[in-house]
């Protein structure tokens, strides 16, 4: 991201970067989608997934 001259925009950019960083840090499995419009980030979508790989090992693969 290139720096901007306006201090208020720089604060906004820092807040967006912090939000993206927090979204990634809060996930174990999933995805963070960053939507851009006119070269600006306008939306962050977070999809979280729950994995049951370890549960299958405990059950011996018997299913539900």
Secondary structure as UniProt FT lines:
FT   HELIX           7..25
FT   STRAND          30..37
FT   TURN            38..39
FT   STRAND          40..48
FT   HELIX           53..59
FT   TURN            60..61
//
